[in-house]
Amino acid sequence: MNKKNLTKLEISKFLSKKIGFSNKVCMSLIDCLIDILVDNIKKNNLSLKNVGTFRLIKKNERIGRNPKTKENFPIFSRNSVSFIPSKSLNDKINN
């Protein structure tokens, strides 16, 4: 896979080939996994051993600017997710 982004469908097809379940079952597994990750990230930081840590970040309201028109507009406060890879994941990527 040389594309920059993967879709859930592509992951589902890859998982289906790898473990032999149907695409429908694999898609359901992926959806459940994402729901579990989101629920745990909302509660607190989520640390997955040998993968990394997901952390919820609160971003404050600020003024943004359209670079084309130079018009100012408010960017409202929101939550964002930060990911810090584990050392073992970094080692796997760099070797």
Distance bins in CASP14 RR format, pairs under 12 A and 6 or more apart:
PFRMAT RR
TARGET T0000
AUTHOR 0000-0000-0000
RMODE 2
METHOD distances of the structure
MODEL  1
1 7 0 0 0 0 0 1 0 0 0 0 0
1 10 1 0 0 1 0 0 0 0 0 0 0
1 11 0 0 0 0 1 0 0 0 0 0 0
1 13 0 0 0 0 0 1 0 0 0 0 0
1 14 1 0 0 1 0 0 0 0 0 0 0
2 10 0 0 0 0 0 1 0 0 0 0 0
3 10 0 0 0 0 1 0 0 0 0 0 0
3 11 0 0 0 0 0 1 0 0 0 0 0
5 11 0 0 0 0 0 1 0 0 0 0 0
6 12 0 0 0 0 0 1 0 0 0 0 0
6 13 0 0 0 0 0 1 0 0 0 0 0
6 14 0 0 0 0 1 0 0 0 0 0 0
6 15 0 0 0 0 0 1 0 0 0 0 0
6 30 0 0 0 0 0 1 0 0 0 0 0
7 13 0 0 0 0 1 0 0 0 0 0 0
7 14 0 0 0 0 0 1 0 0 0 0 0
7 27 0 0 0 0 0 1 0 0 0 0 0
7 30 0 0 0 0 0 1 0 0 0 0 0
8 14 0 0 0 0 0 1 0 0 0 0 0
8 15 0 0 0 0 0 1 0 0 0 0 0
8 23 0 0 0 0 0 1 0 0 0 0 0
8 26 0 0 0 0 1 0 0 0 0 0 0
8 27 1 0 0 1 0 0 0 0 0 0 0
8 28 0 0 0 0 0 1 0 0 0 0 0
8 29 0 0 0 0 0 1 0 0 0 0 0
8 30 1 0 1 0 0 0 0 0 0 0 0
8 31 1 0 0 1 0 0 0 0 0 0 0
8 32 0 0 0 0 0 1 0 0 0 0 0
8 33 0 0 0 0 0 1 0 0 0 0 0
8 34 0 0 0 0 1 0 0 0 0 0 0
9 15 0 0 0 0 0 1 0 0 0 0 0
9 16 0 0 0 0 0 1 0 0 0 0 0
9 23 1 0 0 1 0 0 0 0 0 0 0
9 24 0 0 0 0 0 1 0 0 0 0 0
9 26 0 0 0 0 1 0 0 0 0 0 0
9 27 1 0 0 1 0 0 0 0 0 0 0
9 30 0 0 0 0 1 0 0 0 0 0 0
9 31 0 0 0 0 0 1 0 0 0 0 0
10 16 0 0 0 0 0 1 0 0 0 0 0
10 17 0 0 0 0 0 1 0 0 0 0 0
10 23 0 0 0 0 0 1 0 0 0 0 0
10 26 0 0 0 0 0 1 0 0 0 0 0
10 27 0 0 0 0 0 1 0 0 0 0 0
10 30 0 0 0 0 0 1 0 0 0 0 0
11 17 0 0 0 0 0 1 0 0 0 0 0
11 18 0 0 0 0 0 1 0 0 0 0 0
11 23 0 0 0 0 0 1 0 0 0 0 0
11 26 1 0 0 1 0 0 0 0 0 0 0
11 27 0 0 0 0 1 0 0 0 0 0 0
11 29 0 0 0 0 1 0 0 0 0 0 0
11 30 1 0 1 0 0 0 0 0 0 0 0
11 31 0 0 0 0 0 1 0 0 0 0 0
11 33 0 0 0 0 1 0 0 0 0 0 0
11 34 0 0 0 0 0 1 0 0 0 0 0
12 18 0 0 0 0 0 1 0 0 0 0 0
12 19 0 0 0 0 0 1 0 0 0 0 0
12 20 0 0 0 0 0 1 0 0 0 0 0
12 21 0 0 0 0 1 0 0 0 0 0 0
12 22 0 0 0 0 1 0 0 0 0 0 0
12 23 1 0 1 0 0 0 0 0 0 0 0
12 24 0 0 0 0 1 0 0 0 0 0 0
12 25 0 0 0 0 1 0 0 0 0 0 0
12 26 1 0 1 0 0 0 0 0 0 0 0
12 27 1 0 1 0 0 0 0 0 0 0 0
12 28 0 0 0 0 1 0 0 0 0 0 0
12 29 0 0 0 0 1 0 0 0 0 0 0
12 30 1 0 1 0 0 0 0 0 0 0 0
12 31 0 0 0 0 1 0 0 0 0 0 0
12 33 0 0 0 0 0 1 0 0 0 0 0
12 34 0 0 0 0 0 1 0 0 0 0 0
13 19 0 0 0 0 0 1 0 0 0 0 0
13 20 0 0 0 0 0 1 0 0 0 0 0
13 21 0 0 0 0 0 1 0 0 0 0 0
13 22 0 0 0 0 0 1 0 0 0 0 0
13 23 1 0 0 1 0 0 0 0 0 0 0
13 24 0 0 0 0 0 1 0 0 0 0 0
13 26 1 0 0 1 0 0 0 0 0 0 0
13 27 0 0 0 0 1 0 0 0 0 0 0
13 30 0 0 0 0 0 1 0 0 0 0 0
14 20 0 0 0 0 0 1 0 0 0 0 0
14 21 0 0 0 0 0 1 0 0 0 0 0
14 23 0 0 0 0 0 1 0 0 0 0 0
14 26 0 0 0 0 1 0 0 0 0 0 0
14 27 0 0 0 0 0 1 0 0 0 0 0
14 30 0 0 0 0 0 1 0 0 0 0 0
15 21 1 0 0 1 0 0 0 0 0 0 0
15 22 0 0 0 0 0 1 0 0 0 0 0
15 23 0 0 0 0 1 0 0 0 0 0 0
15 24 0 0 0 0 0 1 0 0 0 0 0
15 25 0 0 0 0 1 0 0 0 0 0 0
15 26 1 0 1 0 0 0 0 0 0 0 0
15 27 0 0 0 0 1 0 0 0 0 0 0
15 28 0 0 0 0 0 1 0 0 0 0 0
15 29 1 0 0 1 0 0 0 0 0 0 0
15 30 1 0 0 1 0 0 0 0 0 0 0
15 33 0 0 0 0 0 1 0 0 0 0 0
16 22 1 0 0 1 0 0 0 0 0 0 0
16 23 1 0 1 0 0 0 0 0 0 0 0
16 24 0 0 0 0 1 0 0 0 0 0 0
16 25 1 0 0 1 0 0 0 0 0 0 0
16 26 1 0 1 0 0 0 0 0 0 0 0
16 27 0 0 0 0 1 0 0 0 0 0 0
16 28 0 0 0 0 0 1 0 0 0 0 0
16 29 0 0 0 0 1 0 0 0 0 0 0
16 30 0 0 0 0 0 1 0 0 0 0 0
17 23 0 0 0 0 1 0 0 0 0 0 0
17 26 0 0 0 0 1 0 0 0 0 0 0
18 26 0 0 0 0 1 0 0 0 0 0 0
18 29 0 0 0 0 0 1 0 0 0 0 0
19 25 0 0 0 0 1 0 0 0 0 0 0
19 26 1 0 0 1 0 0 0 0 0 0 0
19 29 0 0 0 0 1 0 0 0 0 0 0
20 26 0 0 0 0 1 0 0 0 0 0 0
20 29 0 0 0 0 0 1 0 0 0 0 0
21 27 0 0 0 0 1 0 0 0 0 0 0
21 28 0 0 0 0 1 0 0 0 0 0 0
21 29 1 0 0 1 0 0 0 0 0 0 0
21 30 0 0 0 0 0 1 0 0 0 0 0
22 28 0 0 0 0 1 0 0 0 0 0 0
22 29 0 0 0 0 0 1 0 0 0 0 0
23 29 0 0 0 0 0 1 0 0 0 0 0
23 30 0 0 0 0 0 1 0 0 0 0 0
24 30 0 0 0 0 0 1 0 0 0 0 0
24 31 0 0 0 0 0 1 0 0 0 0 0
25 31 0 0 0 0 0 1 0 0 0 0 0
25 32 0 0 0 0 0 1 0 0 0 0 0
26 32 0 0 0 0 0 1 0 0 0 0 0
26 33 0 0 0 0 0 1 0 0 0 0 0
27 33 0 0 0 0 0 1 0 0 0 0 0
27 34 0 0 0 0 0 1 0 0 0 0 0
28 34 0 0 0 0 0 1 0 0 0 0 0
28 35 0 0 0 0 0 1 0 0 0 0 0
29 35 0 0 0 0 0 1 0 0 0 0 0
29 36 0 0 0 0 0 1 0 0 0 0 0
30 36 0 0 0 0 0 1 0 0 0 0 0
30 37 0 0 0 0 0 1 0 0 0 0 0
31 37 0 0 0 0 0 1 0 0 0 0 0
31 38 0 0 0 0 0 1 0 0 0 0 0
32 38 0 0 0 0 0 1 0 0 0 0 0
32 39 0 0 0 0 0 1 0 0 0 0 0
33 39 0 0 0 0 0 1 0 0 0 0 0
33 40 0 0 0 0 0 1 0 0 0 0 0
33 46 0 0 0 0 0 1 0 0 0 0 0
33 48 0 0 0 0 0 1 0 0 0 0 0
34 40 0 0 0 0 0 1 0 0 0 0 0
34 41 0 0 0 0 0 1 0 0 0 0 0
34 54 0 0 0 0 0 1 0 0 0 0 0
35 41 0 0 0 0 0 1 0 0 0 0 0
35 42 0 0 0 0 0 1 0 0 0 0 0
36 42 0 0 0 0 0 1 0 0 0 0 0
36 43 0 0 0 0 0 1 0 0 0 0 0
36 46 0 0 0 0 1 0 0 0 0 0 0
36 48 0 0 0 0 0 1 0 0 0 0 0
36 54 0 0 0 0 0 1 0 0 0 0 0
37 43 0 0 0 0 0 1 0 0 0 0 0
37 45 0 0 0 0 0 1 0 0 0 0 0
37 46 1 0 0 1 0 0 0 0 0 0 0
37 47 0 0 0 0 0 1 0 0 0 0 0
37 48 0 0 0 0 1 0 0 0 0 0 0
37 51 0 0 0 0 0 1 0 0 0 0 0
37 52 0 0 0 0 0 1 0 0 0 0 0
37 54 1 0 0 1 0 0 0 0 0 0 0
37 56 0 0 0 0 0 1 0 0 0 0 0
37 81 0 0 0 0 1 0 0 0 0 0 0
37 83 0 0 0 0 0 1 0 0 0 0 0
38 46 0 0 0 0 1 0 0 0 0 0 0
38 54 0 0 0 0 1 0 0 0 0 0 0
38 56 0 0 0 0 0 1 0 0 0 0 0
38 79 0 0 0 0 0 1 0 0 0 0 0
38 81 0 0 0 0 1 0 0 0 0 0 0
39 46 0 0 0 0 1 0 0 0 0 0 0
39 54 0 0 0 0 0 1 0 0 0 0 0
39 56 0 0 0 0 0 1 0 0 0 0 0
40 46 1 0 1 0 0 0 0 0 0 0 0
40 47 0 0 0 0 1 0 0 0 0 0 0
40 48 0 0 0 0 1 0 0 0 0 0 0
40 53 0 0 0 0 0 1 0 0 0 0 0
40 54 0 0 0 0 1 0 0 0 0 0 0
40 55 0 0 0 0 0 1 0 0 0 0 0
40 56 0 0 0 0 0 1 0 0 0 0 0
40 81 0 0 0 0 0 1 0 0 0 0 0
41 47 0 0 0 0 0 1 0 0 0 0 0
41 48 0 0 0 0 0 1 0 0 0 0 0
41 53 0 0 0 0 0 1 0 0 0 0 0
41 54 1 0 1 0 0 0 0 0 0 0 0
41 55 1 0 0 1 0 0 0 0 0 0 0
41 56 1 0 1 0 0 0 0 0 0 0 0
41 57 0 0 0 0 0 1 0 0 0 0 0
41 79 0 0 0 0 1 0 0 0 0 0 0
41 80 0 0 0 0 0 1 0 0 0 0 0
41 81 1 0 0 1 0 0 0 0 0 0 0
41 82 0 0 0 0 1 0 0 0 0 0 0
41 83 0 0 0 0 1 0 0 0 0 0 0
42 54 0 0 0 0 0 1 0 0 0 0 0
42 55 0 0 0 0 0 1 0 0 0 0 0
42 56 1 0 0 1 0 0 0 0 0 0 0
42 79 0 0 0 0 1 0 0 0 0 0 0
42 81 0 0 0 0 1 0 0 0 0 0 0
43 54 0 0 0 0 0 1 0 0 0 0 0
43 55 0 0 0 0 0 1 0 0 0 0 0
43 56 0 0 0 0 1 0 0 0 0 0 0
44 53 0 0 0 0 0 1 0 0 0 0 0
44 54 0 0 0 0 1 0 0 0 0 0 0
44 55 0 0 0 0 1 0 0 0 0 0 0
44 56 1 0 0 1 0 0 0 0 0 0 0
45 52 0 0 0 0 0 1 0 0 0 0 0
45 53 1 0 1 0 0 0 0 0 0 0 0
45 54 1 0 0 1 0 0 0 0 0 0 0
45 55 1 0 1 0 0 0 0 0 0 0 0
45 56 1 0 0 1 0 0 0 0 0 0 0
45 57 0 0 0 0 0 1 0 0 0 0 0
45 81 0 0 0 0 0 1 0 0 0 0 0
45 82 0 0 0 0 1 0 0 0 0 0 0
45 83 0 0 0 0 0 1 0 0 0 0 0
45 84 0 0 0 0 1 0 0 0 0 0 0
46 52 0 0 0 0 1 0 0 0 0 0 0
46 53 1 0 0 1 0 0 0 0 0 0 0
46 54 1 0 1 0 0 0 0 0 0 0 0
46 55 1 0 0 1 0 0 0 0 0 0 0
46 56 0 0 0 0 1 0 0 0 0 0 0
46 81 0 0 0 0 1 0 0 0 0 0 0
46 82 0 0 0 0 0 1 0 0 0 0 0
46 83 0 0 0 0 1 0 0 0 0 0 0
46 84 0 0 0 0 0 1 0 0 0 0 0
47 53 1 0 1 0 0 0 0 0 0 0 0
47 54 1 0 0 1 0 0 0 0 0 0 0
47 55 0 0 0 0 1 0 0 0 0 0 0
47 83 0 0 0 0 0 1 0 0 0 0 0
47 84 0 0 0 0 1 0 0 0 0 0 0
47 85 0 0 0 0 0 1 0 0 0 0 0
47 86 0 0 0 0 1 0 0 0 0 0 0
48 54 1 0 0 1 0 0 0 0 0 0 0
48 83 0 0 0 0 0 1 0 0 0 0 0
48 84 0 0 0 0 0 1 0 0 0 0 0
48 85 0 0 0 0 0 1 0 0 0 0 0
48 86 1 0 0 1 0 0 0 0 0 0 0
48 88 0 0 0 0 0 1 0 0 0 0 0
48 89 0 0 0 0 1 0 0 0 0 0 0
49 86 1 0 0 1 0 0 0 0 0 0 0
49 87 0 0 0 0 0 1 0 0 0 0 0
49 88 0 0 0 0 1 0 0 0 0 0 0
49 89 0 0 0 0 0 1 0 0 0 0 0
50 85 0 0 0 0 1 0 0 0 0 0 0
50 86 1 0 1 0 0 0 0 0 0 0 0
50 87 0 0 0 0 1 0 0 0 0 0 0
50 88 1 0 1 0 0 0 0 0 0 0 0
50 89 1 0 0 1 0 0 0 0 0 0 0
50 90 0 0 0 0 0 1 0 0 0 0 0
50 91 0 0 0 0 1 0 0 0 0 0 0
50 92 0 0 0 0 1 0 0 0 0 0 0
51 83 0 0 0 0 1 0 0 0 0 0 0
51 84 0 0 0 0 0 1 0 0 0 0 0
51 85 1 0 0 1 0 0 0 0 0 0 0
51 86 1 0 1 0 0 0 0 0 0 0 0
51 87 0 0 0 0 0 1 0 0 0 0 0
51 88 0 0 0 0 1 0 0 0 0 0 0
51 89 1 0 1 0 0 0 0 0 0 0 0
51 90 0 0 0 0 0 1 0 0 0 0 0
51 92 0 0 0 0 0 1 0 0 0 0 0
51 93 0 0 0 0 0 1 0 0 0 0 0
52 82 0 0 0 0 0 1 0 0 0 0 0
52 83 1 0 0 1 0 0 0 0 0 0 0
52 84 1 0 0 1 0 0 0 0 0 0 0
52 85 1 0 1 0 0 0 0 0 0 0 0
52 86 1 0 1 0 0 0 0 0 0 0 0
52 87 0 0 0 0 1 0 0 0 0 0 0
52 88 0 0 0 0 1 0 0 0 0 0 0
52 89 1 0 0 1 0 0 0 0 0 0 0
52 90 0 0 0 0 1 0 0 0 0 0 0
52 92 0 0 0 0 0 1 0 0 0 0 0
52 93 0 0 0 0 0 1 0 0 0 0 0
53 81 0 0 0 0 0 1 0 0 0 0 0
53 82 0 0 0 0 1 0 0 0 0 0 0
53 83 1 0 0 1 0 0 0 0 0 0 0
53 84 1 0 1 0 0 0 0 0 0 0 0
53 85 0 0 0 0 1 0 0 0 0 0 0
53 86 1 0 0 1 0 0 0 0 0 0 0
53 87 0 0 0 0 0 1 0 0 0 0 0
53 89 0 0 0 0 0 1 0 0 0 0 0
54 79 0 0 0 0 0 1 0 0 0 0 0
54 80 0 0 0 0 0 1 0 0 0 0 0
54 81 1 0 1 0 0 0 0 0 0 0 0
54 82 1 0 0 1 0 0 0 0 0 0 0
54 83 1 0 1 0 0 0 0 0 0 0 0
54 84 0 0 0 0 1 0 0 0 0 0 0
54 85 0 0 0 0 0 1 0 0 0 0 0
54 86 0 0 0 0 0 1 0 0 0 0 0
55 79 0 0 0 0 0 1 0 0 0 0 0
55 80 0 0 0 0 1 0 0 0 0 0 0
55 81 1 0 0 1 0 0 0 0 0 0 0
55 82 1 0 1 0 0 0 0 0 0 0 0
55 83 1 0 0 1 0 0 0 0 0 0 0
55 84 1 0 0 1 0 0 0 0 0 0 0
56 78 0 0 0 0 0 1 0 0 0 0 0
56 79 1 0 1 0 0 0 0 0 0 0 0
56 80 1 0 0 1 0 0 0 0 0 0 0
56 81 1 0 0 1 0 0 0 0 0 0 0
56 82 1 0 0 1 0 0 0 0 0 0 0
56 83 0 0 0 0 0 1 0 0 0 0 0
57 77 0 0 0 0 0 1 0 0 0 0 0
57 78 0 0 0 0 1 0 0 0 0 0 0
57 79 1 0 0 1 0 0 0 0 0 0 0
57 80 1 0 1 0 0 0 0 0 0 0 0
57 81 1 0 0 1 0 0 0 0 0 0 0
57 82 1 0 1 0 0 0 0 0 0 0 0
57 83 0 0 0 0 0 1 0 0 0 0 0
57 84 0 0 0 0 0 1 0 0 0 0 0
58 77 1 0 0 1 0 0 0 0 0 0 0
58 78 0 0 0 0 1 0 0 0 0 0 0
58 79 1 0 1 0 0 0 0 0 0 0 0
58 80 0 0 0 0 1 0 0 0 0 0 0
58 81 0 0 0 0 0 1 0 0 0 0 0
58 82 0 0 0 0 0 1 0 0 0 0 0
59 75 0 0 0 0 1 0 0 0 0 0 0
59 76 0 0 0 0 1 0 0 0 0 0 0
59 77 1 0 0 1 0 0 0 0 0 0 0
59 78 1 0 1 0 0 0 0 0 0 0 0
59 79 1 0 0 1 0 0 0 0 0 0 0
59 80 1 0 1 0 0 0 0 0 0 0 0
59 81 0 0 0 0 0 1 0 0 0 0 0
59 82 0 0 0 0 0 1 0 0 0 0 0
60 74 0 0 0 0 0 1 0 0 0 0 0
60 75 0 0 0 0 1 0 0 0 0 0 0
60 76 0 0 0 0 1 0 0 0 0 0 0
60 77 1 0 1 0 0 0 0 0 0 0 0
60 78 0 0 0 0 1 0 0 0 0 0 0
60 79 0 0 0 0 0 1 0 0 0 0 0
60 80 0 0 0 0 0 1 0 0 0 0 0
61 73 0 0 0 0 0 1 0 0 0 0 0
61 74 1 0 0 1 0 0 0 0 0 0 0
61 75 1 0 0 1 0 0 0 0 0 0 0
61 76 1 0 1 0 0 0 0 0 0 0 0
61 77 1 0 1 0 0 0 0 0 0 0 0
61 78 0 0 0 0 1 0 0 0 0 0 0
62 72 0 0 0 0 0 1 0 0 0 0 0
62 73 0 0 0 0 0 1 0 0 0 0 0
62 74 1 0 0 1 0 0 0 0 0 0 0
62 75 1 0 1 0 0 0 0 0 0 0 0
62 76 0 0 0 0 1 0 0 0 0 0 0
62 77 0 0 0 0 1 0 0 0 0 0 0
62 78 0 0 0 0 0 1 0 0 0 0 0
63 71 0 0 0 0 0 1 0 0 0 0 0
63 72 1 0 1 0 0 0 0 0 0 0 0
63 73 1 0 0 1 0 0 0 0 0 0 0
63 74 1 0 0 1 0 0 0 0 0 0 0
63 75 1 0 0 1 0 0 0 0 0 0 0
63 76 0 0 0 0 0 1 0 0 0 0 0
64 70 0 0 0 0 0 1 0 0 0 0 0
64 71 0 0 0 0 1 0 0 0 0 0 0
64 72 1 0 0 1 0 0 0 0 0 0 0
64 73 1 0 1 0 0 0 0 0 0 0 0
64 74 1 0 0 1 0 0 0 0 0 0 0
64 75 1 0 1 0 0 0 0 0 0 0 0
64 76 0 0 0 0 0 1 0 0 0 0 0
65 71 1 0 0 1 0 0 0 0 0 0 0
65 72 1 0 1 0 0 0 0 0 0 0 0
65 73 1 0 0 1 0 0 0 0 0 0 0
65 74 0 0 0 0 0 1 0 0 0 0 0
65 75 0 0 0 0 1 0 0 0 0 0 0
66 72 0 0 0 0 1 0 0 0 0 0 0
66 73 1 0 0 1 0 0 0 0 0 0 0
66 75 0 0 0 0 0 1 0 0 0 0 0
67 73 0 0 0 0 0 1 0 0 0 0 0
83 89 0 0 0 0 0 1 0 0 0 0 0
84 90 0 0 0 0 1 0 0 0 0 0 0
85 91 0 0 0 0 1 0 0 0 0 0 0
85 92 0 0 0 0 1 0 0 0 0 0 0
85 93 1 0 0 1 0 0 0 0 0 0 0
85 94 0 0 0 0 0 1 0 0 0 0 0
86 92 0 0 0 0 1 0 0 0 0 0 0
86 93 0 0 0 0 0 1 0 0 0 0 0
87 93 0 0 0 0 0 1 0 0 0 0 0
87 94 0 0 0 0 0 1 0 0 0 0 0
88 94 0 0 0 0 0 1 0 0 0 0 0
88 95 0 0 0 0 0 1 0 0 0 0 0
89 95 0 0 0 0 0 1 0 0 0 0 0
END
